[in-house]
Amino acid sequence: MLLYILNKQRHIFFFHDESINCYTKFNFQVWNIKNMSINSVNLTTYSSNDGVKSYINTTLQAPEVSILVKYKNLYFNKKILDIGCGAGRTSFYLQNFTNDYLGVDYSKSMIEFCENNFKNLDFQHYDARDLSGFSDESFDFILFSYNGIDYISHHDRIKAFKEINRVLKKGGSFIFSTHNRNYKDIITKPRLHLSLNPKKLIINILAFLTQYSNHKKNKAEQIYEDEYAIINDSGNNFSLLTYYIDKDKQSRQLSDNNFKLLEMFGMDGKTITENSHDSENAWIYFVAQKV
Ligand SMILES: C[S@@+](CC[C@H](N)C(=O)[O-])C[C@H]1O[C@@H](n2cnc3c(N)ncnc32)[C@H](O)[C@@H]1O
């Protein structure tokens, strides 16, 4: 009898093991495919001409102004790494505050654009996930502005946090923004905007068709997890897969990766606290320090 029960148990366990194995394998493959597509979808957009053009401007956002004013001692005359420098929006300002500025981006087109437009500054092609060309504790101040960190998978985001922490000097600062999962107006589907002006209506229809076709391709890659979501939102005509997280979970990711959170800033440039109502903020800026 005992032998029969043990045998049965073994059989059940064996069957159970196999199904867990298949399930894990299947999940890993889905995860891997999604991981690859987030990377390739976003890099394609950021490498395109339109992608570069959409970031050519020199306007600072309100939270960036607040941070630059309040935390001048963190970056003035310091060694700065500007990750995801894009078309040089932040380079334009930071060049006035230090002689030791380096802009990096994983899009070669962005780097080429910056090299042609800021001849006196240093730019290099680098991916935040692999900063192995820099030794430990190389920089005083690292910036990853305008949600640049939101265009890689969750797994790679943690990798990037670890790399950023490694190349930052002890006590050095890391400033970045990330899309707010609590934002009340996340646009997740293309909408046709009607107009009585025929010229405007044609432009709106053409934009809608581009957005519709992009969204059709990308929506299957969306991920909704407890910690974060990857959403094909309206950014760059629905051509991006964007990471969203709420401020509490973002704060936890920071402390898990050896950063101390100093302050958070909303879109209006005012500070946000742990208990603030934050649904008006499409993204939130974080000021953190390596511990
Ligand atoms: C939304 S744009 C912002 C550009 C610029 N920082 C600004 O504030 O105008 C995001 C930038 O991050 C870059 N980026 C995204 N993921 C990156 C990564 N893993 N490593 C380096 N750059 C990355 C993109 O190529 C793009 O230039």
PDBQT file of the ligand as one rigid body, heavy atoms in Angstrom, charges set to zero:
ROOT
HETATM    1  C1  LIG A 301      12.950  60.927 -24.482  1.00  0.00    +0.000 C 
HETATM    2  S1  LIG A 301      14.548  61.053 -25.175  1.00  0.00    +0.000 S 
HETATM    3  C2  LIG A 301      15.242  62.366 -24.206  1.00  0.00    +0.000 C 
HETATM    4  C3  LIG A 301      16.460  62.999 -24.825  1.00  0.00    +0.000 C 
HETATM    5  C4  LIG A 301      17.193  64.030 -23.934  1.00  0.00    +0.000 C 
HETATM    6  N1  LIG A 301      17.663  63.429 -22.709  1.00  0.00    +0.000 N 
HETATM    7  C5  LIG A 301      16.292  65.187 -23.592  1.00  0.00    +0.000 C 
HETATM    8  O1  LIG A 301      16.039  65.383 -22.402  1.00  0.00    +0.000 OA
HETATM    9  O2  LIG A 301      15.861  65.911 -24.488  1.00  0.00    +0.000 OA
HETATM   10  C6  LIG A 301      15.323  59.611 -24.489  1.00  0.00    +0.000 C 
HETATM   11  C7  LIG A 301      16.747  59.400 -24.944  1.00  0.00    +0.000 C 
HETATM   12  O3  LIG A 301      17.299  58.304 -24.206  1.00  0.00    +0.000 OA
HETATM   13  C8  LIG A 301      18.059  57.508 -25.103  1.00  0.00    +0.000 C 
HETATM   14  N2  LIG A 301      18.127  56.164 -24.503  1.00  0.00    +0.000 N 
HETATM   15  C9  LIG A 301      17.111  55.310 -24.266  1.00  0.00    +0.000 A 
HETATM   16  N3  LIG A 301      17.570  54.179 -23.724  1.00  0.00    +0.000 NA
HETATM   17  C10 LIG A 301      18.915  54.321 -23.593  1.00  0.00    +0.000 A 
HETATM   18  C11 LIG A 301      19.945  53.490 -23.100  1.00  0.00    +0.000 A 
HETATM   19  N4  LIG A 301      19.693  52.264 -22.660  1.00  0.00    +0.000 N 
HETATM   20  N5  LIG A 301      21.205  53.965 -23.084  1.00  0.00    +0.000 NA
HETATM   21  C12 LIG A 301      21.488  55.211 -23.553  1.00  0.00    +0.000 A 
HETATM   22  N6  LIG A 301      20.549  56.026 -24.077  1.00  0.00    +0.000 NA
HETATM   23  C13 LIG A 301      19.282  55.589 -24.089  1.00  0.00    +0.000 A 
HETATM   24  C14 LIG A 301      17.307  57.588 -26.411  1.00  0.00    +0.000 C 
HETATM   25  O4  LIG A 301      18.086  57.271 -27.531  1.00  0.00    +0.000 OA
HETATM   26  C15 LIG A 301      16.881  59.056 -26.410  1.00  0.00    +0.000 C 
HETATM   27  O5  LIG A 301      17.850  59.871 -26.990  1.00  0.00    +0.000 OA
ENDROOT
TORSDOF 0
